[in-house]
């Protein structure tokens, strides 16, 4: 099982980006999916999560600006990021709790860099 994230880049403050993360391989069931981020010198933190039923949760710092969604048919999770701020600069990692060929496991993508700067 692999998670491949994409969509990061350089954007000006107030701009938008959309991150995608697709899970591939021998996958039978995907439970929760989510996005985390890690800024330089800081610990990794949860940005947003979505469970198999569609319930979402967000970090307080991104509520009202970020939206997480998923396409179950494609085993893909998205993060729409609007009104970006310099403090959103970080490496963003996708995560999935899923049942694959090796049983239940917690999988991580390699990360995609988001830089918010003028």
Beta strands, then each sheet from edge to edge (+ up, - down):
strand 1: 2-6
strand 2: 9-11
strand 3: 17-24
strand 4: 27-38
strand 5: 45-50
strand 6: 56-58
strand 7: 66-71
strand 8: 76-81
strand 9: 90-100
strand 10: 103-108
strand 11: 112-116
sheet 1: 1+ 3- 8+ 7-
sheet 2: 2+ 11+ 9- 4+ 5- 6+
sheet 3: 2+ 11+ 9- 10+
end
